[in-house]
């Protein structure tokens, strides 16, 4: 496909977005999920909330706005790779810190201190990301940062400032954050730790994934599969990792062979996801 081309293809419309995909996957793993963000006070927002609530996601703290519900458009190649995409996050950008109110006003957290896990979507505006990464309100939370795309990887530079966060990126995003080429996921994870990340998890498509923390660098290799779509694979990886780690110990990060097994389970789940038929 080139500029100006009109090519045959199939158009599918479905609920999506990084935070939503991860919430759905967490529920499928038996973990409760509360979605925080914005949706328009329109028919699309009503329909989406009804569908997600039926799937088991708590949508009661979503901020409804007068703006239209946000959309994301992705164009995929025949083998499932994303050729290009447009993210319309206008209402999310406009809402800013207001979406964090349930975590600070007592609705979800006593005394405005949330101590549970928080998955942070790189579509959030930079000031909101900075609040989550550095404000004392979230100092005891288990933060997981995930870019929405390589184009927004720079937004997550704030994740390098946290003492309690895990940065989930692919190798391309790690190269953007480090400003240099990286040979594989293990080198990338170690480089992010060197830059200040508390813990870094790096994927590299069908190649080795790696985790680096203060103790060690762990590796996992996905099984070889034939992909039909890669959209959402990173979200499945992250949700599987988080769900397995919470199931192991809801209060402490996994290490050693336990962490290696969790990393491998996440890589296996992402590989299984990319082979699914896209109806």
VOBA-1610 file (N, C-alpha, C; in pm, whole numbers, padded with zeros to 5 digits, always signed):
BEGIN
Unk+00084-00119+00000Unk+00000+00000+00000Unk+00088+00124+00000Unk+00052+00220-00087Unk+00128+00343-00095Unk+00031+00462-00088Unk+00083+00584-00062Unk-00007+00700-00054Unk-00095+00712-00176Unk-00225+00729-00155Unk-00319+00742-00265Unk-00379+00612-00311Unk-00325+00498-00264Unk-00377+00368-00306Unk-00516+00342-00249Unk-00594+00267-00325Unk-00722+00216-00280Unk-00713+00064-00298Unk-00699-00008-00188Unk-00672-00152-00197Unk-00786-00233-00137Unk-00806-00355-00186Unk-00910-00441-00127Unk-00869-00487+00013Unk-00966-00513+00096Unk-00937-00560+00231Unk-01066-00582+00307Unk-01052-00613+00435Unk-01168-00632+00522Unk-01162-00530+00637Unk-01275-00471+00669Unk-01283-00374+00778Unk-01360-00437+00893Unk-01297-00441+01009Unk-01361-00497+01129Unk-01368-00388+01235Unk-01476-00388+01310Unk-01496-00289+01416Unk-01516-00365+01547Unk-01434-00333+01646Unk-01444-00405+01772Unk-01392-00318+01885Unk-01430-00350+02010Unk-01374-00277+02124Unk-01223-00298+02128Unk-01149-00195+02167Unk-01004-00209+02170Unk-00938-00098+02247Unk-00809-00089+02229Unk-00728+00004+02307Unk-00647-00071+02409Unk-00530-00019+02441Unk-00437-00089+02529Unk-00501-00125+02663Unk-00557-00024+02732Unk-00612-00047+02865Unk-00728-00146+02860Unk-00815-00130+02760Unk-00930-00218+02749Unk-00887-00362+02719Unk-00794-00379+02626Unk-00745-00513+02592Unk-00686-00582+02715Unk-00609-00508+02793Unk-00546-00566+02911Unk-00650-00601+03016Unk-00750-00513+03034Unk-00857-00541+03130Unk-00932-00668+03093Unk-00966-00684+02966Unk-01035-00805+02922Unk-00951-00929+02947Unk-00822-00920+02916Unk-00734-01035+02934Unk-00717-01069+03082Unk-00710-00968+03168Unk-00697-00994+03312Unk-00821-01067+03366Unk-00938-01024+03322Unk-01062-01090+03365Unk-01063-01236+03318Unk-01016-01259+03196Unk-01011-01396+03145Unk-00914-01482+03225Unk-00816-01418+03290Unk-00722-01490+03377Unk-00773-01500+03521Unk-00895-01453+03545Unk-00953-01463+03678Unk-00918-01351+03772Unk-00859-01243+03719Unk-00824-01127+03802Unk-00928-01017+03784Unk-00970-00950+03891Unk-01064-00839+03876Unk-00998-00722+03804Unk-01075-00648+03726Unk-01020-00535+03652Unk-01116-00417+03658Unk-01063-00302+03694Unk-01139-00177+03695Unk-01082-00088+03585Unk-01165-00044+03495Unk-01119+00041+03385Unk-01139+00187+03423Unk-01032+00265+03411Unk-01037+00409+03441Unk-00996+00484+03314Unk-01075+00581+03277Unk-01046+00658+03156Unk-01166+00742+03120Unk-01186+00767+02991Unk-01299+00847+02945Unk-01378+00772+02839Unk-01507+00799+02834Unk-01592+00758+02723Unk-01694+00868+02701Unk-01734+00885+02577Unk-01834+00985+02548Unk-01969+00949+02609Unk-02045+01051+02644Unk-02181+01030+02693Unk-02273+01017+02572Unk-02244+00916+02492Unk-02316+00895+02366Unk-02355+00749+02353Unk-02424+00716+02244Unk-02471+00578+02224Unk-02355+00480+02216Unk-02245+00521+02152Unk-02129+00433+02142Unk-02071+00404+02280Unk-02061+00508+02364Unk-02011+00488+02500Unk-02102+00397+02580Unk-02234+00417+02568Unk-02329+00332+02639Unk-02314+00186+02597Unk-02305+00165+02466Unk-02293+00028+02414Unk-02164-00037+02460Unk-02055+00040+02458Unk-01925-00014+02496Unk-01923-00050+02645Unk-01977+00037+02729Unk-01979+00009+02872Unk-02065-00113+02902Unk-02178-00126+02834Unk-02265-00242+02854Unk-02192-00370+02815Unk-02120-00367+02703Unk-02047-00486+02657Unk-01935-00523+02753Unk-01860-00424+02800Unk-01749-00451+02890Unk-01797-00496+03028Unk-01905-00438+03075Unk-01961-00478+03204Unk-02006-00624+03197Unk-02069-00662+03085Unk-02111-00800+03066Unk-01991-00895+03063Unk-01876-00844+03019Unk-01754-00927+03013Unk-01684-00937+03148Unk-01733-00861+03248Unk-01676-00872+03382Unk-01586-00758+03424Unk-01577-00652+03342Unk-01494-00536+03376Unk-01577-00433+03451Unk-01522-00380+03559Unk-01587-00274+03636Unk-01567-00141+03564Unk-01674-00087+03508Unk-01668+00038+03434Unk-01731+00154+03510Unk-01760+00134+03638Unk-01835+00234+03715Unk-01756+00360+03744Unk-01624+00358+03721Unk-01542+00476+03752Unk-01492+00547+03626Unk-01546+00509+03510Unk-01509+00576+03385Unk-01573+00715+03381Unk-01495+00813+03340Unk-01543+00950+03328Unk-01618+00965+03195Unk-01747+00996+03203Unk-01826+01020+03082Unk-01815+01168+03046Unk-01792+01196+02921Unk-01771+01334+02876Unk-01868+01371+02764Unk-01875+01501+02734Unk-01959+01548+02625Unk-01894+01523+02489Unk-01765+01492+02489Unk-01695+01465+02363Unk-01730+01326+02312Unk-01715+01301+02182Unk-01742+01168+02127Unk-01647+01064+02187Unk-01692+00941+02194Unk-01606+00831+02239Unk-01486+00819+02146Unk-01367+00802+02205Unk-01243+00796+02126Unk-01239+00671+02037Unk-01158+00680+01931Unk-01144+00569+01836Unk-00997+00547+01801Unk-00970+00427+01753Unk-00837+00392+01705Unk-00855+00316+01574Unk-00781+00355+01473Unk-00790+00290+01343Unk-00653+00232+01307Unk-00648+00103+01282Unk-00523+00037+01244Unk-00537-00025+01106Unk-00434-00012+01025Unk-00428-00078+00895Unk-00322-00187+00905Unk-00363-00311+00881Unk-00272-00425+00893Unk-00236-00480+00755Unk-00116-00532+00744Unk-00074-00603+00624Unk-00139-00742+00623Unk-00135-00814+00511Unk-00197-00948+00507Unk-00142-01045+00611Unk-00018-01027+00656Unk+00038-01118+00756Unk+00020-01067+00898Unk-00063-00963+00915Unk-00099-00921+01050Unk-00015-00812+01110Unk+00086-00761+01040Unk+00167-00652+01094Unk+00094-00519+01075Unk+00109-00429+01173Unk+00046-00298+01162Unk+00124-00211+01063Unk+00057-00169+00955Unk+00119-00083+00855Unk+00119+00062+00901Unk+00010+00102+00965Unk-00002+00238+01017Unk-00129+00247+01099Unk-00141+00350+01179Unk-00258+00363+01266Unk-00281+00509+01303Unk-00406+00539+01339Unk-00442+00671+01389Unk-00514+00652+01522Unk-00466+00720+01626Unk-00529+00713+01757Unk-00597+00846+01785Unk-00731+00844+01790Unk-00808+00964+01824Unk-00838+00957+01974Unk-00753+01021+02054Unk-00767+01018+02201Unk-00802+01157+02253Unk-00882+01231+02178Unk-00910+01370+02211Unk-00973+01386+02349Unk-01071+01301+02382Unk-01139+01317+02511Unk-01047+01278+02626Unk-00962+01178+02604Unk-00866+01138+02707Unk-00764+01248+02733Unk-00715+01308+02627Unk-00619+01419+02642Unk-00684+01537+02715Unk-00809+01565+02681Unk-00878+01680+02738Unk-00908+01659+02887Unk-00937+01536+02927Unk-00975+01510+03066Unk-00859+01524+03163Unk-00739+01488+03119Unk-00621+01502+03204Unk-00632+01425+03334Unk-00586+01488+03445Unk-00582+01424+03576Unk-00719+01386+03631Unk-00827+01437+03571Unk-00961+01409+03622Unk-00991+01260+03623Unk-00929+01184+03534Unk-00958+01041+03530Unk-00902+00968+03652Unk-00805+01030+03722Unk-00743+00966+03838Unk-00822+00987+03966Unk-00931+01064+03959Unk-01007+01097+04080Unk-01047+00974+04162Unk-01095+00865+04103Unk-01136+00750+04184Unk-01022+00691+04268Unk-00899+00709+04224Unk-00784+00657+04299Unk-00738+00753+04409Unk-00799+00873+04413Unk-00749+00975+04505Unk-00857+01032+04598Unk-00984+01010+04564Unk-01091+01073+04642Unk-01162+00977+04737Unk-01108+00858+04754Unk-01169+00763+04845Unk-01264+00665+04780Unk-01297+00686+04653Unk-01388+00594+04584Unk-01328+00455+04572Unk-01197+00447+04547Unk-01129+00319+04535Unk-01019+00301+04638Unk-00962+00411+04685Unk-00846+00400+04774Unk-00871+00477+04903Unk-00851+00410+05015Unk-00867+00477+05144Unk-00760+00584+05161Unk-00802+00701+05207Unk-00710+00813+05231Unk-00635+00855+05105Unk-00691+00823+04989Unk-00627+00864+04865Unk-00498+00793+04834Unk-00477+00675+04898Unk-00354+00599+04872Unk-00389+00462+04816Unk-00362+00442+04689Unk-00389+00315+04623Unk-00264+00227+04633Unk-00280+00107+04686Unk-00165+00019+04708Unk-00167-00103+04616Unk-00263-00112+04529Unk-00272-00228+04440Unk-00201-00205+04309Unk-00220-00298+04214Unk-00158-00282+04081Unk-00230-00180+03996Unk-00154-00108+03915Unk-00209-00013+03818Unk-00137-00034+03686Unk-00212-00060+03580Unk-00154-00070+03446Unk-00173+00064+03378Unk-00065+00123+03331Unk-00067+00261+03281Unk-00044+00261+03129Unk-00145+00308+03058Unk-00149+00308+02913Unk-00074+00430+02859Unk+00016+00409+02765Unk+00095+00518+02709Unk+00016+00618+02628Unk-00115+00594+02607Unk-00198+00695+02541Unk-00230+00811+02633Unk-00207+00794+02764Unk-00237+00902+02858Unk-00149+01024+02831Unk-00201+01144+02857Unk-00119+01264+02840Unk+00003+01260+02932Unk+00111+01323+02891Unk+00235+01321+02969Unk+00216+01371+03112Unk+00140+01481+03136Unk+00122+01523+03276Unk+00057+01417+03364Unk-00036+01338+03307Unk-00099+01231+03384Unk+00002+01120+03411Unk+00082+01087+03312Unk+00187+00986+03331Unk+00285+01031+03439Unk+00321+01159+03438Unk+00414+01210+03539Unk+00353+01202+03679Unk+00224+01230+03691Unk+00157+01219+03820Unk+00162+01076+03872Unk+00130+00982+03787Unk+00131+00841+03827Unk+00272+00794+03863Unk+00371+00843+03790Unk+00508+00798+03811Unk+00574+00859+03934Unk+00534+00981+03971Unk+00612+01054+04072Unk+00534+01101+04194Unk+00401+01106+04187Unk+00325+01161+04300Unk+00318+01062+04415Unk+00324+01113+04536Unk+00322+01029+04655Unk+00192+00949+04669Unk+00085+00994+04605Unk-00041+00920+04608Unk-00025+00778+04554Unk+00075+00757+04466Unk+00093+00628+04402Unk+00226+00563+04439Unk+00286+00612+04547Unk+00418+00563+04588Unk+00415+00417+04631Unk+00300+00368+04676Unk+00290+00229+04723Unk+00216+00138+04626Unk+00184+00191+04508Unk+00116+00110+04408Unk+00218+00028+04329Unk+00171-00081+04268Unk+00255-00161+04178Unk+00223-00116+04036Unk+00309-00032+03981Unk+00284+00031+03853Unk+00342-00050+03738Unk+00264-00062+03631Unk+00311-00125+03508Unk+00286-00027+03394Unk+00393+00016+03328Unk+00383+00112+03219Unk+00395+00039+03085Unk+00305+00071+02991Unk+00311+00007+02860Unk+00285+00112+02752Unk+00375+00130+02654Unk+00351+00226+02546Unk+00234+00182+02459Unk+00166+00278+02399Unk+00060+00245+02305Unk+00118+00208+02169Unk+00238+00257+02140Unk+00304+00234+02011Unk+00444+00292+02019Unk+00532+00254+01924Unk+00665+00316+01923Unk+00658+00468+01913Unk+00555+00520+01845Unk+00541+00664+01830Unk+00515+00737+01961Unk+00470+00662+02063Unk+00443+00723+02193Unk+00538+00671+02301Unk+00642+00601+02260Unk+00736+00545+02357Unk+00801+00652+02442Unk+00832+00767+02382Unk+00899+00874+02456Unk+00819+00920+02577Unk+00685+00905+02569Unk+00602+00946+02681Unk+00637+00870+02809Unk+00686+00749+02792Unk+00710+00666+02910Unk+00850+00682+02966Unk+00920+00786+02923Unk+01048+00815+02987Unk+01028+00844+03136Unk+00908+00890+03173Unk+00878+00917+03314Unk+00884+00789+03397Unk+00863+00673+03333Unk+00866+00546+03406Unk+01005+00517+03462Unk+01106+00580+03406Unk+01243+00559+03453Unk+01265+00628+03588Unk+01168+00709+03633Unk+01183+00781+03759Unk+01119+00708+03877Unk+01047+00601+03851Unk+00973+00535+03959Unk+01060+00435+04033Unk+01028+00417+04161Unk+01098+00315+04239Unk+01013+00191+04256Unk+00896+00189+04192Unk+00804+00078+04213Unk+00733+00037+04083Unk+00794+00069+03970Unk+00726+00043+03843Unk+00800-00056+03755Unk+00723-00126+03672Unk+00779-00214+03569Unk+00748-00154+03433Unk+00849-00140+03351Unk+00834-00084+03217Unk+00827-00199+03117Unk+00714-00214+03048Unk+00695-00317+02945Unk+00706-00250+02808Unk+00806-00286+02730Unk+00824-00229+02597Unk+00871-00337+02501Unk+00865-00308+02370Unk+00932-00397+02275Unk+01070-00340+02245Unk+01148-00414+02169Unk+01288-00373+02148Unk+01297-00239+02075Unk+01208-00215+01979Unk+01208-00087+01908Unk+01183+00029+02003Unk+01086+00011+02093Unk+01056+00116+02191Unk+01172+00136+02288Unk+01239+00026+02323Unk+01357+00038+02410Unk+01468+00116+02340Unk+01483+00096+02209Unk+01585+00171+02134Unk+01552+00319+02131Unk+01423+00353+02124Unk+01383+00494+02127Unk+01418+00556+02262Unk+01390+00483+02369Unk+01415+00536+02504Unk+01564+00545+02535Unk+01642+00451+02484Unk+01786+00452+02513Unk+01865+00534+02411Unk+01806+00558+02294Unk+01873+00636+02191Unk+01985+00562+02119Unk+01978+00429+02118Unk+02083+00353+02047Unk+02030+00216+02005Unk+02096+00153+01905Unk+02055+00019+01863Unk+02081-00082+01975Unk+01994-00182+01984Unk+02008-00286+02086Unk+01993-00422+02017Unk+02084-00512+02044Unk+02091-00636+01968Unk+01978-00732+01998Unk+01930-00733+02122Unk+01822-00825+02157Unk+01750-00774+02282Unk+01649-00849+02325Unk+01568-00806+02439Unk+01647-00800+02568Unk+01741-00892+02587Unk+01820-00894+02710Unk+01906-00769+02722Unk+01972-00731+02613Unk+02051-00608+02615Unk+01961-00487+02638Unk+01842-00488+02575Unk+01750-00377+02590Unk+01700-00363+02733Unk+01664-00475+02796Unk+01614-00471+02934Unk+01722-00420+03028Unk+01845-00465+03009Unk+01956-00421+03093Unk+01985-00273+03071Unk+01974-00227+02947Unk+01999-00086+02917Unk+01895+00004+02985Unk+01771-00041+02988Unk+01667+00037+03054Unk+01688+00041+03205Unk+01734-00069+03261Unk+01768-00071+03405Unk+01880+00028+03433Unk+01977+00032+03346Unk+02090+00124+03362Unk+02044+00269+03359Unk+01940+00296+03280Unk+01886+00432+03271Unk+01802+00470+03393Unk+01769+00372+03477Unk+01695+00404+03598Unk+01569+00324+03621Unk+01527+00242+03524Unk+01404+00165+03541Unk+01417+00071+03661Unk+01315+00067+03745Unk+01313-00027+03857Unk+01316-00170+03806Unk+01235-00198+03704Unk+01233-00330+03641Unk+01187-00312+03497Unk+01250-00381+03405Unk+01217-00368+03263Unk+01189-00506+03204Unk+01081-00513+03126Unk+01047-00634+03052Unk+01040-00595+02905Unk+01117-00665+02821Unk+01126-00629+02680Unk+01089-00749+02594Unk+01001-00726+02496Unk+00967-00829+02398Unk+01031-00793+02265Unk+01036-00892+02175Unk+01100-00869+02045Unk+01032-00955+01939Unk+00899-00940+01928Unk+00824-01018+01830Unk+00840-01167+01857Unk+00876-01245+01753Unk+00891-01389+01771Unk+01023-01430+01837Unk+01107-01331+01867Unk+01237-01361+01927Unk+01232-01355+02079Unk+01342-01378+02142Unk+01352-01386+02287Unk+01297-01262+02357Unk+01225-01285+02468Unk+01183-01178+02559Unk+01273-01183+02681Unk+01283-01070+02753Unk+01374-01065+02868Unk+01318-00975+02977Unk+01360-01007+03099Unk+01327-00926+03218Unk+01457-00893+03289Unk+01470-00767+03330Unk+01588-00728+03406Unk+01543-00649+03529Unk+01590-00693+03647Unk+01567-00618+03770Unk+01700-00603+03842Unk+01697-00567+03969Unk+01821-00543+04042Unk+01901-00671+04063Unk+01837-00787+04046Unk+01905-00914+04076Unk+01962-00983+03954Unk+01890-00979+03840Unk+01927-01068+03730Unk+01861-01026+03599Unk+01907-01091+03491Unk+01841-01082+03362Unk+01786-01221+03330Unk+01656-01229+03305Unk+01590-01355+03274Unk+01545-01354+03128Unk+01539-01471+03067Unk+01505-01480+02925Unk+01397-01586+02903Unk+01318-01566+02797Unk+01217-01663+02756Unk+01201-01655+02605Unk+01188-01769+02540Unk+01175-01774+02395Unk+01036-01819+02356Unk+00961-01739+02278Unk+00826-01779+02236Unk+00833-01898+02141Unk+00727-01980+02138Unk+00722-02088+02038Unk+00708-02031+01898Unk+00755-02105+01798Unk+00741-02060+01660Unk+00598-02083+01613Unk+00536-01977+01557Unk+00398-01986+01510Unk+00384-01906+01381Unk+00273-01929+01310Unk+00241-01848+01192Unk+00137-01745+01234Unk+00172-01618+01224Unk+00085-01511+01274Unk-00023-01475+01173Unk-00144-01447+01225Unk-00251-01391+01143Unk-00278-01246+01179Unk-00242-01207+01301Unk-00250-01066+01343Unk-00157-01047+01461Unk-00091-00933+01464Unk-00006-00902+01580Unk-00070-00797+01671Unk-00183-00740+01628Unk-00251-00639+01708Unk-00296-00698+01842Unk-00257-00634+01950Unk-00299-00678+02083Unk-00209-00783+02146Unk-00106-00830+02074Unk-00020-00935+02129Unk+00054-00885+02254Unk+00101-00761+02248Unk+00171-00705+02364Unk+00080-00692+02485Unk-00048-00661+02459Unk-00144-00649+02569Unk-00168-00785+02635Unk-00178-00890+02552Unk-00195-01026+02605Unk-00072-01066+02686Unk+00046-01033+02634Unk+00170-01064+02706Unk+00168-01000+02844Unk+00140-00870+02850Unk+00143-00797+02976Unk+00038-00850+03074Unk-00085-00873+03024Unk-00192-00921+03112Unk-00159-01058+03169Unk-00103-01145+03086Unk-00067-01278+03134Unk+00042-01269+03239Unk+00141-01184+03215Unk+00250-01165+03311Unk+00196-01114+03445Unk+00115-01009+03440Unk+00063-00949+03563Unk-00027-01046+03638Unk-00116-01114+03565Unk-00208-01208+03631Unk-00131-01321+03698Unk-00028-01374+03631Unk+00050-01483+03690Unk+00129-01435+03811Unk+00182-01314+03804Unk+00259-01261+03916Unk+00168-01234+04037Unk+00049-01181+04013Unk-00045-01156+04122Unk-00093-01288+04183Unk-00115-01388+04099Unk-00157-01518+04150Unk-00048-01581+04236Unk+00078-01554+04200Unk+00190-01608+04279Unk+00203-01537+04412Unk+00197-01403+04410Unk+00206-01322+04532Unk+00154-01183+04500Unk+00039-01144+04556Unk-00019-01013+04523Unk+00059-00894+04576Unk+00159-00918+04660Unk+00230-00807+04723Unk+00377-00794+04684Unk+00435-00900+04624Unk+00579-00901+04598Unk+00609-00941+04454Unk+00704-00873+04392Unk+00748-00909+04257Unk+00815-01046+04258Unk+00787-01123+04155Unk+00848-01256+04144Unk+00996-01243+04107Unk+01073-01345+04141Unk+01216-01347+04106Unk+01257-01490+04076Unk+01380-01504+04025Unk+01436-01637+04001Unk+01355-01721+03905Unk+01344-01851+03933Unk+01275-01943+03844Unk+01126-01912+03833Unk+01067-01859+03940Unk+00926-01820+03933Unk+00906-01710+03830Unk+00990-01608+03834Unk+00980-01499+03737Unk+01008-01549+03596Unk+01103-01641+03582Unk+01132-01696+03449Unk+01011-01771+03393Unk+00944-01848+03479Unk+00826-01923+03436Unk+00713-01828+03397Unk+00697-01720+03471Unk+00595-01621+03440Unk+00625-01553+03306Unk+00751-01519+03284Unk+00793-01458+03157Unk+00765-01553+03041Unk+00793-01682+03059Unk+00769-01779+02953Unk+00619-01795+02927Unk+00539-01796+03033Unk+00394-01808+03015Unk+00338-01690+02937Unk+00392-01570+02963Unk+00347-01451+02890Unk+00386-01460+02743Unk+00508-01506+02715Unk+00553-01521+02576Unk+00469-01625+02503Unk+00435-01734+02570Unk+00352-01839+02510Unk+00212-01786+02479Unk+00156-01707+02571Unk+00021-01653+02551Unk+00016-01556+02433Unk+00120-01473+02420Unk+00125-01379+02308Unk+00137-01454+02175Unk+00217-01561+02175Unk+00231-01642+02053Unk+00099-01706+02014Unk+00026-01754+02113Unk-00104-01816+02086Unk-00202-01710+02031Unk-00193-01588+02082Unk-00284-01481+02041Unk-00266-01447+01892Unk-00143-01440+01845Unk-00119-01395+01708Unk-00162-01499+01605Unk-00191-01621+01649Unk-00236-01725+01556Unk-00388-01730+01544Unk-00461-01651+01625Unk-00607-01657+01625Unk-00663-01603+01494Unk-00771-01666+01450Unk-00839-01618+01329Unk-00904-01484+01360Unk-00902-01393+01264Unk-00962-01260+01282Unk-01091-01254+01199Unk-01199-01286+01262Unk-01329-01289+01191Unk-01393-01153+01191
//
